[in-house]
Amino acid sequence: MPQILSRARTERRAHPREASFAVITLITGVIAFFAGAVHDSHLVAVCVGVGAFLFGLYSQLVSATTGERWVNVIGIGLAFVGVGLGLSHGGFKL
């Protein structure tokens, strides 16, 4: 029972740092995804995607609410797909 009460108090508080981490993960994941879809921007897709993936994992570690975790997972997934597309279009080659 104490765990339930502690969780309810956590859900009511605002978490601006964790929420901003989740939004940054989502935005960079979207950038990596769309950069990976364009053949000429494969280097940007791989670099941004790897950064978004690692930042998203940290954001997932410190997230406090279920909504933040959902946004993190979507951003991490988009970054992963963006890295895959970027690698298939040439990866780190200039």
C-alpha positions as CSV (number, residue, x, y, z in Angstrom):
1,M,0.0,0.0,0.0
2,P,2.8,2.6,0.7
3,Q,4.1,2.0,-2.8
4,I,0.8,2.9,-4.3
5,L,0.6,6.2,-2.3
6,S,4.2,7.1,-3.2
7,R,3.5,6.5,-6.9
8,A,0.3,8.7,-6.7
9,R,2.3,11.5,-5.2
10,T,4.9,11.2,-8.0
11,E,2.3,11.3,-10.8
12,R,0.8,14.5,-9.5
13,R,4.1,16.5,-9.4
14,A,5.3,18.3,-12.5
15,H,8.5,16.9,-14.1
16,P,9.8,19.6,-16.4
17,R,13.3,18.2,-16.9
18,E,12.1,14.7,-17.6
19,A,9.3,15.9,-19.9
20,S,11.8,18.1,-21.9
21,F,14.1,15.1,-22.2
22,A,11.3,13.1,-23.7
23,V,10.4,15.8,-26.1
24,I,14.1,16.2,-27.2
25,T,14.3,12.5,-27.8
26,L,11.1,12.6,-29.9
27,I,12.3,15.6,-32.0
28,T,15.7,14.2,-32.6
29,G,14.3,10.8,-33.5
30,V,12.0,12.4,-36.0
31,I,14.9,14.3,-37.5
32,A,17.0,11.1,-37.8
33,F,14.0,9.3,-39.4
34,F,13.4,11.9,-42.0
35,A,17.1,12.5,-42.7
36,G,17.5,8.7,-43.1
37,A,14.7,8.7,-45.7
38,V,16.6,11.2,-47.8
39,H,19.5,9.4,-49.6
40,D,21.9,12.4,-49.6
41,S,21.6,13.0,-45.8
42,H,22.8,9.6,-44.6
43,L,25.6,11.1,-42.5
44,V,23.3,13.4,-40.7
45,A,20.8,10.6,-40.1
46,V,23.4,8.3,-38.6
47,C,25.0,10.9,-36.3
48,V,21.7,12.4,-35.1
49,G,20.2,8.9,-34.8
50,V,23.0,7.5,-32.6
51,G,22.9,10.6,-30.4
52,A,19.1,10.5,-30.1
53,F,19.2,6.8,-29.4
54,L,21.7,7.2,-26.5
55,F,20.0,10.3,-25.2
56,G,16.7,8.5,-25.3
57,L,18.0,5.6,-23.3
58,Y,19.1,8.0,-20.6
59,S,15.8,9.8,-20.8
60,Q,14.0,6.5,-20.4
61,L,16.2,5.8,-17.3
62,V,15.2,9.0,-15.5
63,S,11.6,9.3,-16.8
64,A,8.9,9.6,-14.1
65,T,5.6,9.1,-15.8
66,T,4.1,6.6,-18.2
67,G,3.5,9.4,-20.8
68,E,7.2,10.3,-20.8
69,R,8.1,6.7,-21.3
70,W,5.8,6.4,-24.3
71,V,7.3,9.4,-25.9
72,N,10.8,8.1,-25.2
73,V,10.0,4.7,-26.8
74,I,8.6,6.4,-29.9
75,G,11.6,8.7,-30.2
76,I,14.1,5.8,-29.6
77,G,12.3,3.7,-32.3
78,L,12.4,6.5,-34.8
79,A,16.1,7.1,-34.1
80,F,16.8,3.4,-34.6
81,V,15.0,3.3,-37.9
82,G,16.7,6.5,-39.0
83,V,20.1,5.0,-38.2
84,G,19.2,1.9,-40.2
85,L,18.1,3.9,-43.2
86,G,21.2,6.1,-43.0
87,L,23.5,3.1,-42.8
88,S,21.7,1.5,-45.8
89,H,22.3,4.7,-47.8
90,G,26.0,5.0,-47.1
91,G,26.5,5.4,-43.4
92,F,29.5,7.4,-42.3
93,K,30.9,7.9,-45.9
94,L,31.1,11.5,-47.1
